[in-house]
């Protein structure tokens, strides 16, 4: 007997194990920790330190940042407004897969406006999304200029550079704000652990 189209559109989803099964296996609860802030604010530094602390507690994490996303799944995207939106959309879709697999997911992206971050939150699920604003002032980020990008942007060699020739919209209600001109990496991570551990530990 020939199957009708409506019975086999997405047959695999009925047979796949769900998020609860994966979380039970890993003995943890997944969550999205989304760092936003200017270039040089300390997003990736804090993300890496946080991952190490969670790993010490036998909690499985995955960091997504510009280096591993732009060099792979998004290597065909530039920095136009449209490409920036698509960059965040793909990151959110990939993050959702990690969350559904029970993995604590840490994203470190400038994601310069509320519309982009709201899109990411909607894709991933608002209940799973913790927005962390690394609120280090522009002056401090530019003083560090770890990649030499601000100097190039000031010379006009990089167009639409966030904070210089393109705007950054601060989150209105982040789960946590961290100013790395005032907080050490250790202090920042400790504040994050206070926020995150009650949500992810399988008590």
C-alpha positions in Angstrom: 0.0 0.0 0.0 1.4 3.4 -1.0 1.9 5.8 1.9 0.3 9.2 1.7 2.5 12.3 1.7 1.1 13.5 4.9 2.2 10.4 6.9 5.9 10.6 6.0 6.8 14.3 5.9 8.9 14.2 9.1 8.9 10.6 10.3 12.3 10.7 12.0 11.2 13.1 14.7 8.8 10.5 16.2 11.8 8.1 16.7 14.4 10.5 18.0 15.2 10.7 21.7 14.2 14.0 23.3 16.0 16.6 25.3 15.0 15.1 28.7 16.6 11.8 27.7 19.9 13.6 26.8 19.8 15.6 30.0 19.3 12.5 32.0 22.3 10.9 30.3 24.5 13.9 30.9 23.1 14.5 34.4 22.7 18.2 33.7 20.2 20.7 32.3 21.1 22.7 29.2 20.9 26.5 28.8 22.0 29.1 26.4 24.5 31.7 27.8 24.6 34.5 25.2 27.4 37.0 25.7 26.9 40.4 23.9 29.2 43.4 23.9 31.7 45.4 21.9 34.8 43.9 20.3 37.5 43.7 23.0 35.0 43.8 25.9 36.1 40.4 27.2 33.3 38.2 25.9 35.4 35.3 24.7 37.9 35.5 27.6 35.0 35.2 30.1 33.4 32.5 28.0 36.5 30.4 28.0 37.1 30.8 31.7 33.4 29.9 32.4 33.7 26.8 30.3 36.7 25.6 32.3 34.9 26.2 35.6 31.8 24.3 34.4 34.0 21.5 33.1 35.6 21.2 36.6 32.1 20.5 37.8 31.6 17.8 35.2 29.2 19.9 33.2 29.4 19.5 29.4 29.6 22.8 27.4 30.1 24.1 23.9 31.5 27.5 23.1 30.4 29.2 19.9 32.3 32.4 18.8 33.4 34.2 15.7 36.5 32.0 15.3 34.7 28.7 15.0 31.5 29.9 13.4 33.0 32.4 10.8 35.6 29.8 9.7 33.1 27.1 9.2 29.3 27.1 8.9 29.2 30.9 8.2 32.3 31.2 6.0 30.2 32.4 3.1 28.9 35.5 5.0 30.3 39.0 5.0 29.5 41.9 7.3 26.6 43.6 5.5 23.5 44.2 7.6 21.8 41.2 5.9 24.8 38.9 6.5 25.1 39.9 10.1 21.4 39.0 10.7 21.9 35.7 8.9 25.0 35.0 10.9 23.1 35.3 14.2 20.1 33.3 12.8 22.4 30.4 11.9 24.2 30.6 15.3 20.8 30.5 17.0 19.7 27.5 15.0 22.9 25.6 15.8 22.6 26.6 19.4 19.1 25.2 19.6 20.4 21.8 18.4 23.0 21.8 21.2 20.4 22.9 23.8 18.1 20.0 22.6 21.0 17.7 23.1 21.4 18.7 26.7 24.6 20.7 26.3 25.2 24.0 28.0 25.9 26.3 25.2 28.0 29.5 25.4 27.8 32.0 22.6 30.2 35.1 22.4 29.1 37.5 19.7 28.8 41.2 19.4 25.2 40.8 18.2 24.8 44.6 18.2 21.1 45.2 18.6 18.1 44.1 20.5 16.3 42.9 17.3 19.1 40.4 16.6 19.2 39.1 20.1 15.4 38.9 20.3 15.5 36.8 17.1 18.1 34.4 18.7 16.1 34.2 21.9 12.9 33.3 19.9 14.7 30.6 17.9 16.4 29.0 20.9 13.5 29.6 23.3 13.1 32.4 25.8 13.1 30.0 28.8 16.5 28.7 27.7 18.1 32.0 26.9 20.4 34.0 29.4 21.6 37.3 27.9 24.8 38.4 29.4 25.9 42.0 28.7 29.7 42.5 28.8 29.3 46.2 29.4 33.0 47.3 29.2 33.1 50.9 28.0 34.2 51.7 24.4 37.2 53.6 25.7 38.5 50.6 27.5 37.8 48.2 24.6 39.6 50.6 22.3 42.5 51.0 24.7 43.0 47.2 24.7 42.4 46.9 20.9 43.5 43.2 21.1 43.2 42.6 17.4 44.1 46.1 16.1 40.6 46.5 14.7 39.7 49.8 16.4 42.8 51.4 14.9 41.9 50.2 11.4 38.3 51.4 11.9 39.4 54.8 13.0 41.5 55.0 9.8 38.4 54.0 7.7 40.0 50.7 6.7 37.1 48.8 8.3 33.6 50.0 7.4 30.5 49.5 9.7 32.6 48.7 12.7 30.5 48.4 15.8 31.1 51.2 18.3 33.0 53.4 15.8 31.0 53.6 12.5 28.1 51.4 13.4 25.9 51.5 16.5 25.7 49.1 19.5 22.4 48.9 21.3 22.8 47.8 24.9 20.4 45.2 26.2 17.5 46.6 28.2 17.1 43.8 30.6 20.1 41.4 30.6 20.2 38.5 33.0 23.6 39.9 34.1 25.9 42.8 33.3 29.7 42.5 33.6 32.1 45.5 33.2 35.5 44.0 32.8 37.1 47.4 33.4 36.0 47.0 37.0 35.7 43.2 37.4 38.4 40.6 37.0 37.8 37.5 35.0 37.5 35.5 38.2 35.0 37.9 39.7 33.0 37.8 36.4 33.0 34.0 36.3 31.9 33.8 40.0 28.9 36.0 39.3 28.0 33.8 36.3 28.3 30.6 38.3 25.9 32.1 40.9 23.4 32.6 38.1 24.0 29.5 36.1 24.6 26.6 38.5 21.1 26.5 40.0 19.7 26.1 36.5 22.1 23.5 35.1 22.9 21.2 38.0 20.9 18.0 38.2 20.0 18.1 41.9 
